[in-house]
């Protein structure tokens, strides 16, 4: 019997000579779950407790950590295993990771309630105490087993690197030898967690658990799944949002060798073939007559024009403190700026894909699964099944940046629709080409910002007004009820409504157009991806108007926020802020800029050093980053995530833009939507603030400050403040 089958029985089971350990964190169980096992009850004699099962120890000493979160390149598997293995005192070489099944009652994201999923940089943060306690409980049960076997006090037993020892009798046993006996021990009523000074894996350099398999090709992604009789599907989607199929002619598509079937689904027309290339050729040969009577036909320029008009009128108030009208009425100087942010694609390395197999009253799904609960319920509703009848196999994902956490389960449901349309006669692998996701996917919303600052007669920043116009990401999503309050989507204004600077009068308001049907979705760092840019570059303009150094002004305004201030000072120190940069070549202009931002409860400051050529081209030479994300579980992974975040942010700042022409997305592949090239990647230094606080997010927080730091460096070099992204080379030409 497999571990997944064991877990599906919602109980602790002692199987063979192994130990499967579940852990219940008091106060965090779903109210509908079965009652937790009481302290003192034995692992092998109860079926009443529905546990969160995170640990399995085999007779071969293998320690398997069950990960409820997706590994999509961000290091989650390694991080979660590190937390549990440290408290267990496991031998890191014996630790392996297995993806958990979809079951929100046991594997819910503790920050989201009864919902399983990976997002919002929460994987490590929500699992921190849960997995520490699971590891500590496992260790205690192994110690109890050894004490019983050897007839010695448990207090005299030590554990290190997967070996349980009793110094007095010189007895030793590896985990596997004790697993069966450990499964018979009562679960401790309480567990003692390690003092951080005793961590042996947390905070240290450990080898990532996914690197070897990804290097030698053994890692299993969705595209690697091959099932008997499986068909590959590629879909023709509408060229405009809101268009539908009026009719189609599949004659030419069916003439393509390998094409097996052509079926209509709500999103378009699917071509099924024996392989991906044949399905694509068949899709390209289709003749589809689209009904565009209800299609969206505005272009980017028209959307921006509408947004700018909206910005001239008051919106819904997201934050108000002090008296902004008085501050601006008495201002000696007012600084103003307007910002435009384009739609952005996620452009993950692995485009959307999913494998579906229908059975008699069941459905199996294989994919890089990011939102288990949402996808499980959506597929079940489509197929008329109960959620528990939909089994999801979580594989590796080749990136996501929010895209696989689809608020409407779009591509997973699409795969199920195709399987249903062929009456489940064969498993279906849905494959989206790059163009499919770039032209028919979901995007970071287009936004317009209008900011103004009031400087009083004594040269102090007295007032700040910030108006935003853009689509809501949360509207229509499962998170809408929690994230939209009084018409305000909190992620639209995050980073603006909670501005940390000590400004006496502050007002933030929002317009949310509800008649733009372009699909929008969370994108790496979500609202902070645009609010950090507008607030941090505008603050530099304010500093210039006040005649103050940008770091000095921030430090003054952040006096009440020690963690913001800590990363600001560390980044400035490591960047030698205030010292002149080495001059560039003749005609080049060089500058240094700073930005600081908090997102997902982590604090990041970044200093950029740039060179602007005479033709306006920008070279980001160096990025100095300071990070405060609580306890650094895996320091090397933190550095990697911040380095990757810088590259991701610079891709958008230098190149990223999805534009619409009469409702059609112009860009289709990396020729029109280029990622950062290797020669454009700056030297990135990452400095981690030592901390005893619980760990917080790191997958996204490195993104928000990067672009504004670069923009502020450009302004320092050229005197030009850039208010539209991506950067305009012509605007910077000398």
C-alpha positions, 0 to 999 in steps of 0.5 A, spaced: 500 500 500 502 506 497 503 512 502 498 516 498 493 510 499 495 510 507 494 518 507 487 517 504 485 513 509 486 519 514 489 515 519 496 513 522 498 507 520 503 502 521 505 499 515 511 494 514 516 496 519 515 503 517 513 509 521 508 514 518 507 520 523 502 525 522 501 532 526 496 536 529 497 543 530 492 545 536 487 551 534 489 550 526 484 544 524 479 545 520 472 545 524 469 539 519 475 535 520 475 529 525 477 530 532 485 530 533 488 524 536 489 526 544 495 526 547 497 519 550 494 515 544 498 511 540 500 512 533 498 505 531 491 504 535 487 510 533 482 511 527 479 518 530 484 523 528 485 526 521 492 528 521 496 532 517 501 527 515 508 530 514 513 524 515 515 517 514 521 513 516 522 507 512 526 501 515 532 503 510 532 509 514 529 513 509 526 520 511 520 522 507 517 529 508 511 530 505 510 537 502 503 540 501 506 546 497 508 546 490 516 546 488 516 550 482 523 552 482 523 557 488 526 551 493 520 550 497 521 542 497 528 543 500 526 549 505 520 545 508 524 538 509 530 542 512 525 545 518 522 538 519 529 534 518 532 539 523 527 538 529 528 530 527 535 530 527 535 526 521 541 525 516 540 530 511 543 525 506 537 520 507 531 525 507 527 525 500 521 529 499 514 527 496 508 531 494 502 531 498 495 529 495 490 534 494 486 534 501 485 541 504 483 538 511 490 535 512 494 539 508 491 546 508 495 552 507 494 555 515 494 562 512 488 561 508 484 557 512 481 550 509 484 551 502 491 548 500 495 551 495 502 555 494 502 562 493 503 569 497 510 567 499 507 563 504 510 556 504 515 556 509 512 561 513 505 558 514 509 551 515 514 553 520 511 551 527 507 546 524 513 542 521 518 543 527 513 540 531 512 534 527 519 533 526 520 534 534 514 529 535 517 524 531 524 525 534 520 524 541 517 517 539 524 515 536 527 516 543 521 513 547 522 507 542 529 506 544 528 507 551 523 502 551 527 497 547 534 498 551 530 499 558 534 506 559 531 513 561 529 517 555 533 523 558 539 519 557 538 518 550 541 523 544 539 523 537 544 526 531 544 525 524 539 519 524 542 515 529 539 514 536 544 513 542 545 511 549 552 513 551 552 509 558 551 503 554 554 505 548 548 502 544 546 505 537 540 504 533 538 508 526 531 511 525 529 505 520 531 500 526 526 503 531 521 505 526 516 500 527 517 500 535 516 508 534 509 507 531 507 504 537 509 509 542 504 514 544 504 521 541 507 526 546 502 531 549 507 537 548 514 537 544 520 541 546 523 545 540 530 546 539 533 553 541 535 556 535 543 556 537 542 548 536 540 548 529 544 544 525 541 544 518 536 551 519 540 557 517 546 552 514 548 551 507 544 544 505 544 541 498 538 542 494 533 536 494 531 537 487 537 539 483 540 532 482 534 530 479 533 536 475 540 536 472 540 529 470 533 529 467 529 524 472 525 530 475 518 529 473 514 535 470 507 535 466 510 534 459 514 528 462 507 524 463 505 518 458 499 514 459 497 508 455 492 511 449 493 518 451 492 524 446 495 530 446 490 536 445 492 543 443 486 549 443 484 554 438 483 560 443 479 566 440 483 572 438 479 577 442 477 576 449 469 575 450 469 572 443 466 565 442 466 560 436 460 561 431 462 555 427 468 551 425 471 547 419 475 541 421 477 538 414 484 540 414 485 539 421 483 532 420 487 531 414 494 532 418 497 525 420 496 524 427 490 528 428 485 523 432 479 528 433 477 535 433 472 538 439 469 544 441 469 547 448 467 553 451 474 556 450 475 554 443 476 548 439 481 543 441 485 538 436 487 531 439 492 528 436 497 522 438 503 527 439 504 535 441 507 537 434 501 533 430 496 537 435 499 543 433 499 542 426 492 540 426 490 546 430 493 551 425 490 548 420 483 549 423 478 554 420 474 557 425 469 563 424 469 567 431 463 571 433 466 577 436 459 581 437 461 581 444 468 581 444 473 587 447 476 591 442 479 597 445 487 598 445 492 599 450 492 607 448 484 607 449 485 604 456 490 608 458 486 614 456 480 612 460 484 611 466 487 618 466 480 621 465 478 617 471 484 619 475 481 626 475 476 624 479 476 622 487 475 614 487 474 610 493 478 611 499 483 606 501 487 610 506 486 617 510 490 620 515 491 627 517 488 632 513 491 632 506 486 638 504 489 642 509 496 640 508 496 641 500 492 648 501 498 651 506 503 647 501 509 652 499 511 647 494 507 641 490 510 635 487 506 631 482 507 625 477 503 620 473 505 613 472 503 608 467 504 600 468 502 596 462 499 589 462 505 583 463 505 576 462 507 571 467 512 568 461 514 562 466 519 557 462 514 551 462 507 554 459 501 551 461 499 544 461 495 538 464 494 531 464 487 528 465 484 521 466 477 520 467 474 513 470 468 511 473 466 516 478 473 518 478 478 523 475 485 523 476 490 530 474 497 530 473 500 537 473 505 542 477 499 543 481 499 550 485 492 551 487 489 544 489 483 546 493 480 550 487 482 546 482 479 540 485 473 543 486 472 546 479 474 540 476 469 536 480 463 541 479 465 540 471 464 533 471 459 532 477 463 529 482 465 530 489 472 533 490 474 527 493 473 523 487 478 528 484 485 525 485 491 530 484 498 528 483 503 534 484 509 534 479 514 539 479 513 546 475 517 549 471 516 556 474 509 560 475 510 567 478 502 566 479 500 563 473 499 556 475 495 559 481 489 560 476 483 564 480 478 560 475 482 554 474 482 555 467 487 551 464 486 545 468 478 546 467 480 546 460 483 539 460 477 536 463 472 539 458 476 536 453 476 529 456 469 530 457 468 532 450 471 525 448 467 522 453 473 520 457 475 514 452 482 516 453 487 520 457 488 527 455 494 531 455 493 539 454 499 543 452 499 550 451 504 553 446 507 560 448 503 564 444 497 561 447 499 563 454 501 570 452 495 571 447 489 568 451 492 567 458 492 572 464 496 578 466 498 583 471 493 588 470 495 595 467 495 601 472 495 608 472 497 612 478 497 619 480 501 622 486 502 629 489 506 631 495 505 637 499 512 640 502 511 645 507 514 652 508 519 649 513 521 644 507 518 638 510 514 633 507 507 634 510 502 631 505 501 625 500 495 623 495 495 617 491 490 615 486 490 608 483 486 606 477 486 599 475 482 592 474 481 588 481 485 581 481 481 579 487 474 580 484 471 573 482 476 569 485 475 565 491 479 570 495 474 576 493 470 576 500 476 576 504 480 581 500 475 586 497 472 590 503 467 596 501 469 596 494 477 596 495 481 590 492 486 590 498 492 588 493 490 593 488 493 598 493 498 594 497 504 598 498 500 604 497 495 604 503 500 601 508 506 606 506 511 606 512 513 613 511 511 618 517 507 623 513 502 627 517 497 627 512 496 621 507 490 619 502 490 613 498 484 612 493 482 607 488 478 606 481 476 599 479 473 599 472 469 593 472 468 593 464 475 591 462 474 583 460 482 582 460 483 576 464 488 579 470 491 575 475 496 575 481 503 576 478 510 575 482 509 581 488 502 582 486 500 589 487 507 591 490 509 590 483 507 597 481 506 601 487 513 600 490 515 603 483 510 609 484 512 610 491 519 609 491 521 613 485 516 619 487 519 619 493 526 621 490 522 626 486 520 629 493 527 628 496 530 632 490 525 638 491 526 638 498 534 638 497 535 632 501 539 625 500 534 620 498 537 615 503 537 620 509 530 622 507 528 615 507 531 614 514 528 620 517 521 618 515 522 610 517 524 612 524 518 608 527 519 602 522 526 599 525 526 593 520 525 597 514 530 602 517 535 596 518 535 593 511 535 601 508 542 602 512 545 595 511 544 596 503 546 603 503 552 601 507 554 595 503 553 600 497 558 605 499 552 610 499 555 617 498 561 615 495 562 617 488 562 612 482 567 610 478 566 614 471 564 611 465 567 611 458 566 618 454 559 619 453 556 615 459 552 617 465 553 613 471 548 613 477 546 610 484 539 609 486 535 606 492 528 603 494 526 600 500 519 596 500 516 591 505 511 585 502 509 578 504 512 581 511 519 581 509 523 587 508 528 588 502 532 594 500 536 595 494 541 599 491 542 600 484 548 602 480 547 604 472 550 606 466 546 610 461 549 610 454 549 616 450 543 613 445 539 612 452 541 604 453 541 602 460 546 597 463 544 595 470 551 594 473 550 592 480 545 591 485 546 591 492 540 587 496 539 587 504 533 582 506 530 581 513 525 575 512 526 572 519 530 566 520 534 564 514 532 557 513 536 556 507 541 562 506 543 560 499 536 559 497 534 566 499 540 569 495 538 565 489 531 567 490 533 575 491 537 574 485 532 571 481 527 576 483 532 582 480 532 578 474 525 578 473 523 585 475 529 587 470 525 583 465 519 587 466 522 594 467 527 594 461 522 590 456 516 587 459 509 590 456 503 586 453 499 591 449 493 590 445 491 593 438 483 593 437 482 588 443 488 583 440 494 582 444 500 584 440 506 580 443 506 572 442 513 569 444 519 572 447 521 575 440 516 581 442 516 579 450 523 578 451 526 576 458 532 579 461 538 576 457 544 574 460 549 579 458 544 584 461 544 581 468 547 585 473 552 583 479 547 582 485 549 582 492 545 579 497 546 581 505 541 577 510 539 581 516 540 576 522 534 575 525 530 571 531 523 572 528 519 567 525 521 566 517 517 570 512 516 570 505 522 570 500 519 568 493 516 575 491 519 580 496 525 581 492 521 584 486 518 590 488 524 595 490 528 593 484 525 597 478 525 603 482 532 603 485 534 602 477 529 608 475 532 612 481 539 611 479 537 613 472 534 619 475 541 620 478 545 619 472 541 623 467 536 628 471 530 624 468 525 621 472 521 615 468 514 614 469 512 609 464 514 602 464 518 599 460 523 604 460 524 608 454 530 608 451 529 614 446 527 618 453 534 617 456 538 619 449 543 625 451 
